Amino acid sequence: MSNREGAETAGEPGHTTYPSHPARPAPARPDRPARDSAAPAPPTRAVELRHLRAFLAVADEGNVTRAAAHLGLTQPAVSRTLAALERHLGIRLVDRSTHHLALTPEGVAFRDKAAAAVAAFDEALDTGRLRHWPLRLGHAWSAFGPYTTPLLRGWQERYPATPLELLRIDDRTAGLTRGEVDAALLRGPVEAPGLVTEVLFTEARVAAVTADGPLASVTSLRLADLVGGPVVLNTVSGTTTPALWPPEARPAATLTVANTDDWLTAIAAGRGSGVSAASTAAMHPHPGVAYVPLDDAPGIPVLLARRDGPGHPALPKLAALAREIVARHSVHQAPARRPHQA
């Protein structure tokens, strides 16, 4: 009897049974580490620009319905897109526990990164910028103070092929951290990470008071003269905070606004006084506001800031021209300090 016949006899009738052999393990690949079968697969790269745009719209509008209208989408579509982004990141970006949406701390940190990514993408596809790459210089208020016009004229004369765009953006970094500008003229200390700053000059502070009020007629003021009434604070792009006053002599009340225009309007309406840089008097005159020198307030450093890392190739020329103009027009200012990385 053949082996095959014996195998048939040993098994069930009509079935052929063959000797079983253990499966041989696949040979190990020296260039590929062994993978734990129980380990989860790495997450897929499923985030698209639509997810970032939806999140930014919600962050800017503070409301899903308004964000949907801004994007031309339905409210459920925006909610699903936002939820998908949060699932992919594994973090909560928006706090939905209240009637008004608010960004979580993680959402605040992610907002700048998302805005920079979207801005970089849009800029890369802007065919006009491919032919002429302008240098975008942001500022929140007062620009370069008394040196603004010399800077713009000097740049046009020396580098006419590279337009210098001066953009006012109501943001503490004038759009720099969000990728909206290539460099920014800022005032006061800037704590945003990833920025390189250089102090160009320091300017004095002034008080801004109601033009027909009792404080407008004096030749100078002290900080203590302002604490008897409300002090108007621009909490979005301004530099003045209650910490400017000693702890025991701080303003009795404050009124917060979101930009320089609202700050001026509130002061002109007699709702309070304010403190700003001396250049504000020339750059932002208002018929209802009088600017009075402050004798005991510290000066405000004016900074040229850029993002740490590769940037617009004309940035070194901008910094050099700014230093030159300050040195040429200001003989009493302290010398500028070298770049500092935040």
Phi and psi restraints in degrees (value plus and minus 20) as a CYANA .aco file:
   2 SER   PHI     -95.0   -55.0
   2 SER   PSI     144.2   184.2
   3 ASN   PHI     -79.0   -39.0
   3 ASN   PSI     -58.7   -18.7
   4 ARG   PHI     -83.6   -43.6
   4 ARG   PSI     -63.4   -23.4
   5 GLU   PHI     -84.4   -44.4
   5 GLU   PSI     -57.9   -17.9
   6 GLY   PHI     -84.3   -44.3
   6 GLY   PSI     -56.9   -16.9
   7 ALA   PHI     -86.2   -46.2
   7 ALA   PSI     -59.1   -19.1
   8 GLU   PHI     -85.9   -45.9
   8 GLU   PSI     -59.5   -19.5
   9 THR   PHI     -86.4   -46.4
   9 THR   PSI     -58.5   -18.5
  10 ALA   PHI     -91.0   -51.0
  10 ALA   PSI     -45.6    -5.6
  11 GLY   PHI    -113.7   -73.7
  11 GLY   PSI    -190.2  -150.2
  12 GLU   PHI     -91.4   -51.4
  12 GLU   PSI     131.0   171.0
  13 PRO   PHI     -78.2   -38.2
  13 PRO   PSI     114.7   154.7
  14 GLY   PHI      63.5   103.5
  14 GLY   PSI     -22.1    17.9
  15 HIS   PHI    -138.2   -98.2
  15 HIS   PSI     124.8   164.8
  16 THR   PHI    -124.1   -84.1
  16 THR   PSI     107.4   147.4
  17 THR   PHI    -133.4   -93.4
  17 THR   PSI     106.9   146.9
  18 TYR   PHI    -130.7   -90.7
  18 TYR   PSI     131.4   171.4
  19 PRO   PHI     -81.7   -41.7
  19 PRO   PSI     116.0   156.0
  20 SER   PHI    -109.8   -69.8
  20 SER   PSI     127.8   167.8
  21 HIS   PHI    -148.9  -108.9
  21 HIS   PSI     117.1   157.1
  22 PRO   PHI     -83.4   -43.4
  22 PRO   PSI     121.7   161.7
  23 ALA   PHI     -88.3   -48.3
  23 ALA   PSI     116.9   156.9
  24 ARG   PHI     -99.1   -59.1
  24 ARG   PSI     113.5   153.5
  25 PRO   PHI     -85.3   -45.3
  25 PRO   PSI     126.0   166.0
  26 ALA   PHI     -84.8   -44.8
  26 ALA   PSI     118.6   158.6
  27 PRO   PHI     -82.0   -42.0
  27 PRO   PSI     121.0   161.0
  28 ALA   PHI     -88.9   -48.9
  28 ALA   PSI     121.0   161.0
  29 ARG   PHI    -114.0   -74.0
  29 ARG   PSI      97.1   137.1
  30 PRO   PHI     -82.3   -42.3
  30 PRO   PSI     -44.9    -4.9
  31 ASP   PHI    -112.9   -72.9
  31 ASP   PSI     -16.9    23.1
  32 ARG   PHI    -154.2  -114.2
  32 ARG   PSI      94.8   134.8
  33 PRO   PHI     -85.7   -45.7
  33 PRO   PSI     128.8   168.8
  34 ALA   PHI     -82.6   -42.6
  34 ALA   PSI     122.3   162.3
  35 ARG   PHI    -128.5   -88.5
  35 ARG   PSI     113.1   153.1
  36 ASP   PHI     -94.6   -54.6
  36 ASP   PSI     100.4   140.4
  37 SER   PHI     -84.5   -44.5
  37 SER   PSI     -42.7    -2.7
  38 ALA   PHI    -105.1   -65.1
  38 ALA   PSI     -32.6     7.4
  39 ALA   PHI     -93.6   -53.6
  39 ALA   PSI     120.9   160.9
  40 PRO   PHI     -89.0   -49.0
  40 PRO   PSI     129.2   169.2
  41 ALA   PHI     -88.2   -48.2
  41 ALA   PSI     126.1   166.1
  42 PRO   PHI     -81.8   -41.8
  42 PRO   PSI     127.1   167.1
  43 PRO   PHI     -85.4   -45.4
  43 PRO   PSI     127.0   167.0
  44 THR   PHI    -100.2   -60.2
  44 THR   PSI     135.3   175.3
  45 ARG   PHI    -105.6   -65.6
  45 ARG   PSI      59.1    99.1
  46 ALA   PHI    -119.4   -79.4
  46 ALA   PSI     -21.5    18.5
  47 VAL   PHI     -96.3   -56.3
  47 VAL   PSI     111.1   151.1
  48 GLU   PHI    -140.5  -100.5
  48 GLU   PSI     151.4   191.4
  49 LEU   PHI     -80.1   -40.1
  49 LEU   PSI     -51.9   -11.9
  50 ARG   PHI     -82.8   -42.8
  50 ARG   PSI     -53.2   -13.2
  51 HIS   PHI     -85.8   -45.8
  51 HIS   PSI     -64.5   -24.5
  52 LEU   PHI     -86.9   -46.9
  52 LEU   PSI     -60.7   -20.7
  53 ARG   PHI     -85.2   -45.2
  53 ARG   PSI     -58.8   -18.8
  54 ALA   PHI     -84.5   -44.5
  54 ALA   PSI     -64.7   -24.7
  55 PHE   PHI     -82.5   -42.5
  55 PHE   PSI     -64.4   -24.4
  56 LEU   PHI     -84.9   -44.9
  56 LEU   PSI     -56.8   -16.8
  57 ALA   PHI     -85.0   -45.0
  57 ALA   PSI     -62.0   -22.0
  58 VAL   PHI     -84.8   -44.8
  58 VAL   PSI     -61.6   -21.6
  59 ALA   PHI     -84.4   -44.4
  59 ALA   PSI     -59.2   -19.2
  60 ASP   PHI     -94.8   -54.8
  60 ASP   PSI     -59.5   -19.5
  61 GLU   PHI    -106.2   -66.2
  61 GLU   PSI     -45.1    -5.1
  62 GLY   PHI      49.0    89.0
  62 GLY   PSI      -1.9    38.1
  63 ASN   PHI    -181.7  -141.7
  63 ASN   PSI     111.7   151.7
  64 VAL   PHI     -88.2   -48.2
  64 VAL   PSI     -57.8   -17.8
  65 THR   PHI     -82.9   -42.9
  65 THR   PSI     -66.4   -26.4
  66 ARG   PHI     -87.5   -47.5
  66 ARG   PSI     -56.4   -16.4
  67 ALA   PHI     -82.6   -42.6
  67 ALA   PSI     -61.0   -21.0
  68 ALA   PHI     -83.8   -43.8
  68 ALA   PSI     -61.8   -21.8
  69 ALA   PHI     -84.3   -44.3
  69 ALA   PSI     -58.5   -18.5
  70 HIS   PHI     -84.0   -44.0
  70 HIS   PSI     -57.3   -17.3
  71 LEU   PHI    -108.0   -68.0
  71 LEU   PSI     -31.0     9.0
  72 GLY   PHI      54.8    94.8
  72 GLY   PSI      10.6    50.6
  73 LEU   PHI    -141.2  -101.2
  73 LEU   PSI     153.4   193.4
  74 THR   PHI    -104.8   -64.8
  74 THR   PSI     138.1   178.1
  75 GLN   PHI     -82.4   -42.4
  75 GLN   PSI     -63.7   -23.7
  76 PRO   PHI     -80.4   -40.4
  76 PRO   PSI     -55.6   -15.6
  77 ALA   PHI     -85.2   -45.2
  77 ALA   PSI     -61.8   -21.8
  78 VAL   PHI     -86.2   -46.2
  78 VAL   PSI     -61.1   -21.1
  79 SER   PHI     -82.7   -42.7
  79 SER   PSI     -62.3   -22.3
  80 ARG   PHI     -85.8   -45.8
  80 ARG   PSI     -60.7   -20.7
  81 THR   PHI     -84.8   -44.8
  81 THR   PSI     -62.3   -22.3
  82 LEU   PHI     -84.9   -44.9
  82 LEU   PSI     -62.8   -22.8
  83 ALA   PHI     -83.8   -43.8
  83 ALA   PSI     -57.8   -17.8
  84 ALA   PHI     -84.7   -44.7
  84 ALA   PSI     -59.5   -19.5
  85 LEU   PHI     -83.8   -43.8
  85 LEU   PSI     -63.3   -23.3
  86 GLU   PHI     -84.6   -44.6
  86 GLU   PSI     -59.1   -19.1
  87 ARG   PHI     -83.3   -43.3
  87 ARG   PSI     -61.2   -21.2
  88 HIS   PHI     -85.1   -45.1
  88 HIS   PSI     -62.3   -22.3
  89 LEU   PHI     -96.9   -56.9
  89 LEU   PSI     -43.7    -3.7
  90 GLY   PHI      56.6    96.6
  90 GLY   PSI       2.2    42.2
  91 ILE   PHI    -159.6  -119.6
  91 ILE   PSI     139.0   179.0
  92 ARG   PHI    -112.0   -72.0
  92 ARG   PSI     101.9   141.9
  93 LEU   PHI    -114.1   -74.1
  93 LEU   PSI     -50.2   -10.2
  94 VAL   PHI    -147.6  -107.6
  94 VAL   PSI     113.9   153.9
  95 ASP   PHI    -109.1   -69.1
  95 ASP   PSI      95.3   135.3
  96 ARG   PHI    -123.3   -83.3
  96 ARG   PSI      -6.5    33.5
  97 SER   PHI     -99.5   -59.5
  97 SER   PSI     -30.9     9.1
  98 THR   PHI    -135.7   -95.7
  98 THR   PSI     152.0   192.0
  99 HIS   PHI     -87.3   -47.3
  99 HIS   PSI     -47.2    -7.2
 100 HIS   PHI    -130.8   -90.8
 100 HIS   PSI     109.5   149.5
 101 LEU   PHI     -85.8   -45.8
 101 LEU   PSI     122.8   162.8
 102 ALA   PHI    -160.2  -120.2
 102 ALA   PSI     124.0   164.0
 103 LEU   PHI     -93.5   -53.5
 103 LEU   PSI     119.9   159.9
 104 THR   PHI     -95.5   -55.5
 104 THR   PSI     147.9   187.9
 105 PRO   PHI     -74.9   -34.9
 105 PRO   PSI     -57.3   -17.3
 106 GLU   PHI     -87.7   -47.7
 106 GLU   PSI     -55.5   -15.5
 107 GLY   PHI     -87.1   -47.1
 107 GLY   PSI     -57.8   -17.8
 108 VAL   PHI     -82.7   -42.7
 108 VAL   PSI     -64.2   -24.2
 109 ALA   PHI     -86.8   -46.8
 109 ALA   PSI     -57.4   -17.4
 110 PHE   PHI     -94.5   -54.5
 110 PHE   PSI     -45.5    -5.5
 111 ARG   PHI     -79.5   -39.5
 111 ARG   PSI     -66.7   -26.7
 112 ASP   PHI     -84.2   -44.2
 112 ASP   PSI     -59.7   -19.7
 113 LYS   PHI     -85.6   -45.6
 113 LYS   PSI     -63.2   -23.2
 114 ALA   PHI     -85.2   -45.2
 114 ALA   PSI     -62.3   -22.3
 115 ALA   PHI     -83.7   -43.7
 115 ALA   PSI     -60.4   -20.4
 116 ALA   PHI     -85.2   -45.2
 116 ALA   PSI     -59.2   -19.2
 117 ALA   PHI     -86.3   -46.3
 117 ALA   PSI     -63.5   -23.5
 118 VAL   PHI     -86.8   -46.8
 118 VAL   PSI     -61.8   -21.8
 119 ALA   PHI     -82.9   -42.9
 119 ALA   PSI     -60.4   -20.4
 120 ALA   PHI     -85.1   -45.1
 120 ALA   PSI     -59.8   -19.8
 121 PHE   PHI     -84.5   -44.5
 121 PHE   PSI     -68.3   -28.3
 122 ASP   PHI     -82.1   -42.1
 122 ASP   PSI     -59.3   -19.3
 123 GLU   PHI     -87.5   -47.5
 123 GLU   PSI     -57.0   -17.0
 124 ALA   PHI     -83.7   -43.7
 124 ALA   PSI     -49.0    -9.0
 125 LEU   PHI    -116.7   -76.7
 125 LEU   PSI     -17.0    23.0
 126 ASP   PHI    -101.3   -61.3
 126 ASP   PSI      83.4   123.4
 127 THR   PHI     -84.6   -44.6
 127 THR   PSI     -49.6    -9.6
 128 GLY   PHI     -83.9   -43.9
 128 GLY   PSI     -59.0   -19.0
 129 ARG   PHI     -94.5   -54.5
 129 ARG   PSI     -40.0     0.0
 130 LEU   PHI     -87.8   -47.8
 130 LEU   PSI     -52.1   -12.1
 131 ARG   PHI    -103.9   -63.9
 131 ARG   PSI     -59.8   -19.8
 132 HIS   PHI    -152.6  -112.6
 132 HIS   PSI      92.9   132.9
 133 TRP   PHI    -115.8   -75.8
 133 TRP   PSI      74.3   114.3
 134 PRO   PHI     -91.7   -51.7
 134 PRO   PSI     135.6   175.6
 135 LEU   PHI    -117.9   -77.9
 135 LEU   PSI      95.6   135.6
 136 ARG   PHI    -114.6   -74.6
 136 ARG   PSI      99.1   139.1
 137 LEU   PHI    -133.8   -93.8
 137 LEU   PSI      93.8   133.8
 138 GLY   PHI    -112.7   -72.7
 138 GLY   PSI     137.5   177.5
 139 HIS   PHI    -177.2  -137.2
 139 HIS   PSI     131.8   171.8
 140 ALA   PHI    -113.5   -73.5
 140 ALA   PSI     -50.2   -10.2
 141 TRP   PHI    -191.6  -151.6
 141 TRP   PSI     128.7   168.7
 142 SER   PHI      45.9    85.9
 142 SER   PSI     -22.2    17.8
 143 ALA   PHI      27.4    67.4
 143 ALA   PSI    -143.1  -103.1
 144 PHE   PHI    -120.3   -80.3
 144 PHE   PSI       1.2    41.2
 145 GLY   PHI      39.3    79.3
 145 GLY   PSI    -154.7  -114.7
 146 PRO   PHI     -87.7   -47.7
 146 PRO   PSI     -31.2     8.8
 147 TYR   PHI    -119.1   -79.1
 147 TYR   PSI     -13.5    26.5
 148 THR   PHI     -82.7   -42.7
 148 THR   PSI     -72.7   -32.7
 149 THR   PHI     -84.1   -44.1
 149 THR   PSI     -66.1   -26.1
 150 PRO   PHI     -78.0   -38.0
 150 PRO   PSI     -55.4   -15.4
 151 LEU   PHI     -87.0   -47.0
 151 LEU   PSI     -66.8   -26.8
 152 LEU   PHI     -85.6   -45.6
 152 LEU   PSI     -62.0   -22.0
 153 ARG   PHI     -88.4   -48.4
 153 ARG   PSI     -62.9   -22.9
 154 GLY   PHI     -82.1   -42.1
 154 GLY   PSI     -59.2   -19.2
 155 TRP   PHI     -86.4   -46.4
 155 TRP   PSI     -64.0   -24.0
 156 GLN   PHI     -81.7   -41.7
 156 GLN   PSI     -57.4   -17.4
 157 GLU   PHI     -89.7   -49.7
 157 GLU   PSI     -59.2   -19.2
 158 ARG   PHI    -108.3   -68.3
 158 ARG   PSI     -56.8   -16.8
 159 TYR   PHI    -149.9  -109.9
 159 TYR   PSI      43.5    83.5
 160 PRO   PHI     -85.4   -45.4
 160 PRO   PSI     -41.1    -1.1
 161 ALA   PHI     -98.7   -58.7
 161 ALA   PSI     -33.0     7.0
 162 THR   PHI    -139.2   -99.2
 162 THR   PSI      79.1   119.1
 163 PRO   PHI     -81.8   -41.8
 163 PRO   PSI     119.1   159.1
 164 LEU   PHI    -124.2   -84.2
 164 LEU   PSI      92.4   132.4
 165 GLU   PHI    -119.5   -79.5
 165 GLU   PSI      98.5   138.5
 166 LEU   PHI    -115.2   -75.2
 166 LEU   PSI      96.2   136.2
 167 LEU   PHI    -140.8  -100.8
 167 LEU   PSI     104.9   144.9
 168 ARG   PHI    -108.6   -68.6
 168 ARG   PSI     102.3   142.3
 169 ILE   PHI    -151.9  -111.9
 169 ILE   PSI     101.7   141.7
 170 ASP   PHI     -97.6   -57.6
 170 ASP   PSI      64.9   104.9
 171 ASP   PHI    -176.9  -136.9
 171 ASP   PSI     129.3   169.3
 172 ARG   PHI     -80.0   -40.0
 172 ARG   PSI     -51.4   -11.4
 173 THR   PHI    -127.9   -87.9
 173 THR   PSI      -4.4    35.6
 174 ALA   PHI      33.5    73.5
 174 ALA   PSI      19.2    59.2
 175 GLY   PHI      62.7   102.7
 175 GLY   PSI     -17.5    22.5
 176 LEU   PHI     -89.2   -49.2
 176 LEU   PSI     -67.3   -27.3
 177 THR   PHI     -88.7   -48.7
 177 THR   PSI     -41.0    -1.0
 178 ARG   PHI    -113.6   -73.6
 178 ARG   PSI     -16.2    23.8
 179 GLY   PHI      58.2    98.2
 179 GLY   PSI      -5.5    34.5
 180 GLU   PHI    -102.8   -62.8
 180 GLU   PSI     -39.0     1.0
 181 VAL   PHI    -157.2  -117.2
 181 VAL   PSI     145.9   185.9
 182 ASP   PHI    -112.1   -72.1
 182 ASP   PSI     -49.0    -9.0
 183 ALA   PHI    -170.8  -130.8
 183 ALA   PSI     146.3   186.3
 184 ALA   PHI    -167.8  -127.8
 184 ALA   PSI     125.0   165.0
 185 LEU   PHI    -116.5   -76.5
 185 LEU   PSI      94.3   134.3
 186 LEU   PHI    -142.5  -102.5
 186 LEU   PSI     142.5   182.5
 187 ARG   PHI    -146.1  -106.1
 187 ARG   PSI     123.2   163.2
 188 GLY   PHI      59.5    99.5
 188 GLY   PSI     152.9   192.9
 189 PRO   PHI     -85.6   -45.6
 189 PRO   PSI     119.3   159.3
 190 VAL   PHI    -138.7   -98.7
 190 VAL   PSI     101.4   141.4
 191 GLU   PHI    -121.8   -81.8
 191 GLU   PSI     -17.1    22.9
 192 ALA   PHI     -83.7   -43.7
 192 ALA   PSI     110.6   150.6
 193 PRO   PHI     -91.3   -51.3
 193 PRO   PSI     137.9   177.9
 194 GLY   PHI      60.0   100.0
 194 GLY   PSI      -4.9    35.1
 195 LEU   PHI    -134.7   -94.7
 195 LEU   PSI     127.4   167.4
 196 VAL   PHI    -130.6   -90.6
 196 VAL   PSI     104.1   144.1
 197 THR   PHI    -141.8  -101.8
 197 THR   PSI     130.4   170.4
 198 GLU   PHI    -154.5  -114.5
 198 GLU   PSI     106.2   146.2
 199 VAL   PHI     -97.6   -57.6
 199 VAL   PSI     101.2   141.2
 200 LEU   PHI    -114.1   -74.1
 200 LEU   PSI     -60.3   -20.3
 201 PHE   PHI    -184.7  -144.7
 201 PHE   PSI     151.4   191.4
 202 THR   PHI    -141.5  -101.5
 202 THR   PSI     112.4   152.4
 203 GLU   PHI    -138.6   -98.6
 203 GLU   PSI     135.6   175.6
 204 ALA   PHI     -93.4   -53.4
 204 ALA   PSI     141.7   181.7
 205 ARG   PHI    -118.6   -78.6
 205 ARG   PSI     131.8   171.8
 206 VAL   PHI    -151.1  -111.1
 206 VAL   PSI     138.4   178.4
 207 ALA   PHI    -112.9   -72.9
 207 ALA   PSI     119.9   159.9
 208 ALA   PHI    -130.4   -90.4
 208 ALA   PSI      98.1   138.1
 209 VAL   PHI    -148.7  -108.7
 209 VAL   PSI     143.9   183.9
 210 THR   PHI     -82.0   -42.0
 210 THR   PSI     111.7   151.7
 211 ALA   PHI     -80.2   -40.2
 211 ALA   PSI     -53.2   -13.2
 212 ASP   PHI    -123.9   -83.9
 212 ASP   PSI      -0.9    39.1
 213 GLY   PHI    -110.2   -70.2
 213 GLY   PSI     151.2   191.2
 214 PRO   PHI     -87.0   -47.0
 214 PRO   PSI     -45.0    -5.0
 215 LEU   PHI    -100.4   -60.4
 215 LEU   PSI     -33.5     6.5
 216 ALA   PHI     -95.3   -55.3
 216 ALA   PSI     -37.6     2.4
 217 SER   PHI    -112.6   -72.6
 217 SER   PSI     -25.1    14.9
 218 VAL   PHI    -108.6   -68.6
 218 VAL   PSI     140.9   180.9
 219 THR   PHI    -103.1   -63.1
 219 THR   PSI     -46.6    -6.6
 220 SER   PHI    -178.2  -138.2
 220 SER   PSI     142.3   182.3
 221 LEU   PHI    -153.6  -113.6
 221 LEU   PSI     145.8   185.8
 222 ARG   PHI    -137.6   -97.6
 222 ARG   PSI     140.7   180.7
 223 LEU   PHI     -76.2   -36.2
 223 LEU   PSI     -56.3   -16.3
 224 ALA   PHI     -83.9   -43.9
 224 ALA   PSI     -43.2    -3.2
 225 ASP   PHI     -90.7   -50.7
 225 ASP   PSI     -34.2     5.8
 226 LEU   PHI    -118.5   -78.5
 226 LEU   PSI     -32.4     7.6
 227 VAL   PHI    -100.8   -60.8
 227 VAL   PSI     -28.5    11.5
 228 GLY   PHI     -91.6   -51.6
 228 GLY   PSI     -40.6    -0.6
 229 GLY   PHI    -149.1  -109.1
 229 GLY   PSI    -199.6  -159.6
 230 PRO   PHI     -83.6   -43.6
 230 PRO   PSI     127.8   167.8
 231 VAL   PHI    -132.9   -92.9
 231 VAL   PSI     109.2   149.2
 232 VAL   PHI    -107.6   -67.6
 232 VAL   PSI     105.8   145.8
 233 LEU   PHI    -139.4   -99.4
 233 LEU   PSI     109.2   149.2
 234 ASN   PHI    -109.0   -69.0
 234 ASN   PSI      79.4   119.4
 235 THR   PHI    -102.8   -62.8
 235 THR   PSI     -25.9    14.1
 236 VAL   PHI    -112.1   -72.1
 236 VAL   PSI     -70.3   -30.3
 237 SER   PHI    -145.9  -105.9
 237 SER   PSI     -23.9    16.1
 238 GLY   PHI    -100.1   -60.1
 238 GLY   PSI     152.7   192.7
 239 THR   PHI    -134.3   -94.3
 239 THR   PSI     -33.0     7.0
 240 THR   PHI    -103.7   -63.7
 240 THR   PSI     111.4   151.4
 241 THR   PHI    -154.5  -114.5
 241 THR   PSI     147.9   187.9
 242 PRO   PHI     -78.3   -38.3
 242 PRO   PSI     -41.1    -1.1
 243 ALA   PHI     -86.9   -46.9
 243 ALA   PSI     -30.3     9.7
 244 LEU   PHI     -87.0   -47.0
 244 LEU   PSI     -46.4    -6.4
 245 TRP   PHI    -115.9   -75.9
 245 TRP   PSI     134.8   174.8
 246 PRO   PHI     -81.1   -41.1
 246 PRO   PSI     129.9   169.9
 247 PRO   PHI     -74.9   -34.9
 247 PRO   PSI     -54.4   -14.4
 248 GLU   PHI    -105.0   -65.0
 248 GLU   PSI     -23.1    16.9
 249 ALA   PHI    -159.3  -119.3
 249 ALA   PSI      27.2    67.2
 250 ARG   PHI    -110.0   -70.0
 250 ARG   PSI     142.5   182.5
 251 PRO   PHI     -76.2   -36.2
 251 PRO   PSI     125.7   165.7
 252 ALA   PHI     -88.8   -48.8
 252 ALA   PSI     -48.3    -8.3
 253 ALA   PHI    -175.1  -135.1
 253 ALA   PSI     136.5   176.5
 254 THR   PHI    -151.5  -111.5
 254 THR   PSI     133.7   173.7
 255 LEU   PHI    -146.0  -106.0
 255 LEU   PSI     102.4   142.4
 256 THR   PHI    -118.5   -78.5
 256 THR   PSI     120.1   160.1
 257 VAL   PHI    -152.2  -112.2
 257 VAL   PSI     153.1   193.1
 258 ALA   PHI    -130.3   -90.3
 258 ALA   PSI     -26.4    13.6
 259 ASN   PHI    -179.7  -139.7
 259 ASN   PSI     152.1   192.1
 260 THR   PHI     -86.0   -46.0
 260 THR   PSI     -57.0   -17.0
 261 ASP   PHI     -82.1   -42.1
 261 ASP   PSI     -65.7   -25.7
 262 ASP   PHI     -87.3   -47.3
 262 ASP   PSI     -52.9   -12.9
 263 TRP   PHI     -82.3   -42.3
 263 TRP   PSI     -66.9   -26.9
 264 LEU   PHI     -84.9   -44.9
 264 LEU   PSI     -62.1   -22.1
 265 THR   PHI     -81.9   -41.9
 265 THR   PSI     -62.4   -22.4
 266 ALA   PHI     -84.5   -44.5
 266 ALA   PSI     -61.1   -21.1
 267 ILE   PHI     -88.6   -48.6
 267 ILE   PSI     -62.7   -22.7
 268 ALA   PHI     -82.3   -42.3
 268 ALA   PSI     -51.6   -11.6
 269 ALA   PHI    -100.4   -60.4
 269 ALA   PSI     -20.1    19.9
 270 GLY   PHI      59.9    99.9
 270 GLY   PSI       0.0    40.0
 271 ARG   PHI    -105.7   -65.7
 271 ARG   PSI     -27.1    12.9
 272 GLY   PHI     143.9   183.9
 272 GLY   PSI    -198.8  -158.8
 273 SER   PHI    -134.6   -94.6
 273 SER   PSI     153.6   193.6
 274 GLY   PHI    -167.2  -127.2
 274 GLY   PSI     151.4   191.4
 275 VAL   PHI    -149.9  -109.9
 275 VAL   PSI     115.8   155.8
 276 SER   PHI    -171.2  -131.2
 276 SER   PSI    -197.8  -157.8
 277 ALA   PHI     -97.7   -57.7
 277 ALA   PSI     134.1   174.1
 278 ALA   PHI     -79.9   -39.9
 278 ALA   PSI     -52.9   -12.9
 279 SER   PHI     -87.5   -47.5
 279 SER   PSI     -37.7     2.3
 280 THR   PHI     -80.9   -40.9
 280 THR   PSI     -53.9   -13.9
 281 ALA   PHI     -80.9   -40.9
 281 ALA   PSI     -57.6   -17.6
 282 ALA   PHI    -105.8   -65.8
 282 ALA   PSI     -56.8   -16.8
 283 MET   PHI    -103.0   -63.0
 283 MET   PSI     -45.1    -5.1
 284 HIS   PHI    -153.2  -113.2
 284 HIS   PSI      42.0    82.0
 285 PRO   PHI     -88.0   -48.0
 285 PRO   PSI     128.9   168.9
 286 HIS   PHI    -166.3  -126.3
 286 HIS   PSI     112.6   152.6
 287 PRO   PHI     -84.0   -44.0
 287 PRO   PSI     -41.5    -1.5
 288 GLY   PHI    -119.1   -79.1
 288 GLY   PSI     -13.4    26.6
 289 VAL   PHI    -146.3  -106.3
 289 VAL   PSI     113.9   153.9
 290 ALA   PHI    -132.3   -92.3
 290 ALA   PSI     117.9   157.9
 291 TYR   PHI    -124.3   -84.3
 291 TYR   PSI     107.5   147.5
 292 VAL   PHI    -145.3  -105.3
 292 VAL   PSI     113.2   153.2
 293 PRO   PHI     -78.7   -38.7
 293 PRO   PSI     125.1   165.1
 294 LEU   PHI    -126.3   -86.3
 294 LEU   PSI     103.9   143.9
 295 ASP   PHI     -96.9   -56.9
 295 ASP   PSI     -52.6   -12.6
 296 ASP   PHI    -135.5   -95.5
 296 ASP   PSI      -6.5    33.5
 297 ALA   PHI    -112.1   -72.1
 297 ALA   PSI     118.5   158.5
 298 PRO   PHI     -87.1   -47.1
 298 PRO   PSI     135.3   175.3
 299 GLY   PHI     -90.9   -50.9
 299 GLY   PSI     146.1   186.1
 300 ILE   PHI    -131.8   -91.8
 300 ILE   PSI     101.8   141.8
 301 PRO   PHI     -91.9   -51.9
 301 PRO   PSI     117.6   157.6
 302 VAL   PHI    -123.1   -83.1
 302 VAL   PSI     102.4   142.4
 303 LEU   PHI    -132.4   -92.4
 303 LEU   PSI     128.0   168.0
 304 LEU   PHI    -125.0   -85.0
 304 LEU   PSI     100.6   140.6
 305 ALA   PHI    -140.7  -100.7
 305 ALA   PSI     128.6   168.6
 306 ARG   PHI    -165.8  -125.8
 306 ARG   PSI     144.9   184.9
 307 ARG   PHI     -96.8   -56.8
 307 ARG   PSI     124.8   164.8
 308 ASP   PHI     -92.3   -52.3
 308 ASP   PSI     103.8   143.8
 309 GLY   PHI     103.6   143.6
 309 GLY   PSI    -196.3  -156.3
 310 PRO   PHI     -79.6   -39.6
 310 PRO   PSI     121.8   161.8
 311 GLY   PHI    -167.8  -127.8
 311 GLY   PSI    -179.6  -139.6
 312 HIS   PHI     -82.1   -42.1
 312 HIS   PSI     115.0   155.0
 313 PRO   PHI     -84.5   -44.5
 313 PRO   PSI     -37.0     3.0
 314 ALA   PHI    -110.7   -70.7
 314 ALA   PSI     -18.0    22.0
 315 LEU   PHI     -79.0   -39.0
 315 LEU   PSI     -63.1   -23.1
 316 PRO   PHI     -80.0   -40.0
 316 PRO   PSI     -55.2   -15.2
 317 LYS   PHI     -87.9   -47.9
 317 LYS   PSI     -57.4   -17.4
 318 LEU   PHI     -84.4   -44.4
 318 LEU   PSI     -65.5   -25.5
 319 ALA   PHI     -82.3   -42.3
 319 ALA   PSI     -62.1   -22.1
 320 ALA   PHI     -84.8   -44.8
 320 ALA   PSI     -61.5   -21.5
 321 LEU   PHI     -87.9   -47.9
 321 LEU   PSI     -58.9   -18.9
 322 ALA   PHI     -82.5   -42.5
 322 ALA   PSI     -63.4   -23.4
 323 ARG   PHI     -82.5   -42.5
 323 ARG   PSI     -63.2   -23.2
 324 GLU   PHI     -82.0   -42.0
 324 GLU   PSI     -62.5   -22.5
 325 ILE   PHI     -87.1   -47.1
 325 ILE   PSI     -61.3   -21.3
 326 VAL   PHI     -82.7   -42.7
 326 VAL   PSI     -64.4   -24.4
 327 ALA   PHI     -84.7   -44.7
 327 ALA   PSI     -55.0   -15.0
 328 ARG   PHI     -94.7   -54.7
 328 ARG   PSI     -58.1   -18.1
 329 HIS   PHI    -118.7   -78.7
 329 HIS   PSI     -31.2     8.8
 330 SER   PHI    -148.6  -108.6
 330 SER   PSI      92.8   132.8
 331 VAL   PHI    -120.5   -80.5
 331 VAL   PSI     -29.8    10.2
 332 HIS   PHI    -126.7   -86.7
 332 HIS   PSI     -23.8    16.2
 333 GLN   PHI    -100.6   -60.6
 333 GLN   PSI     133.6   173.6
 334 ALA   PHI     -87.2   -47.2
 334 ALA   PSI     128.9   168.9
 335 PRO   PHI     -83.2   -43.2
 335 PRO   PSI     125.7   165.7
 336 ALA   PHI     -88.9   -48.9
 336 ALA   PSI     127.3   167.3
 337 ARG   PHI    -113.6   -73.6
 337 ARG   PSI     138.8   178.8
 338 ARG   PHI     -93.9   -53.9
 338 ARG   PSI     144.8   184.8
 339 PRO   PHI     -74.6   -34.6
 339 PRO   PSI     123.8   163.8
 340 HIS   PHI    -145.5  -105.5
 340 HIS   PSI     113.1   153.1
 341 GLN   PHI    -111.8   -71.8
 341 GLN   PSI     102.6   142.6
